[in-house]
């Protein structure tokens, strides 16, 4: 049943027995996860835009086994980035995704 459920939800991904039970853990900088959390919440991607920042942070912490901290303090540290892009992590995500697509396209 686990395999059928997995294949139904992920038709393009190979099934590996027991892979669904493996927990994922955030191993990057917690400020990066805060940046991602703010972006997801503020763009209205969860609960039809009704998920608040604190709830998104707690959900991410629970799901990824990490302590992000107080949302307002994290926003202050993100906003204080003056030398680099304030959305440094999101810029990095965009860059690696575009690089992967370019490689796949043969560019």
N, C-alpha and C positions, 0 to 999 in steps of 0.2 A: 504494500500500500504506500509505503514511504517513497519507493521508486516511482510509482505511477503519479503520485502527487508532485514529486520533483520534476518529472518529465513534462507534466502538464503545465507547470509554472515556468519551466526553463527549457523549451523545446530545442534550443540551439546549443545547450551546454551539456557536456558529457556527465553522466551520473556516476558518482563515486560513493559507494556504500559508507554510511556513517559521516559523510562530509557535512551534512546539515547539523549535526550535533556539536561540531567544533565551534567554540565561541570565538568571536573576533574581538580584538583588543586594540584600542587606539595607541599607537606607539610613536606618533609624531608629537610635535609641540602642542600643548593644550590650547594655546592662544590660536593656533590654526583651526582647531575644532570649534573654538568660540566664533571665529570669523565665519566659518561654514554654517554654524548654527544660527547666527544672526541673519545671514543671507537667506537661508531656507525659510526662517520664520518671517522675515520682513517681506519676502517675495510671495508669501501666502501659499506655499507649497504643501502645508500640512493642515488637515482639518478645515479645508476651504478657507484658509486664512485666519482661522480662529484660534490657532495655537500661539500662546504667548511665549515670549523669550524665555522666561524662567522654566516653563513647562518643556520647551524644546531642549534647553540645557540639561534638565534632569533626565529626560528621555535618552539623550545622547550619552550622558554619564552612565546610565543604567545599561544601555545596550553595548557600549564600547569599553566598559570597565575603566573609566577614567574620571578624575575630578577636574572639572573645567573651572569651577569657582563661581564667584559672584558676577552675574551678567554685566552690571554697570561698571565694575572694575575692569572686566575684560574689554568692554567697549572703550574705556578710557585708554587702555594700552594699545588698542588697535588704532584709535584716533591720533595717538601721539606719534605715530610713524610719520616722520617728516622727510627723512632722507630718501626712503624707498616709497614705493606705492603703499597707500594706506590699506589697500586690498591685496597685499603681497601674496598671500596664499591662494586666493582665487585667481590671481594672474598666473601663478605657477600651475594651477590645475588646468587652466585654459591652454597654456603653452604645451604641457605634456600631452593633452588630448589632441590638439592640433598636430603635434609632431607625429603621434601615432597614426592619425588619419593620413597624413602626408606620406609616411612610410608605407602604409598599406596601399596607397594609390600609386606608389612608385615614384614619388617626387623626391 
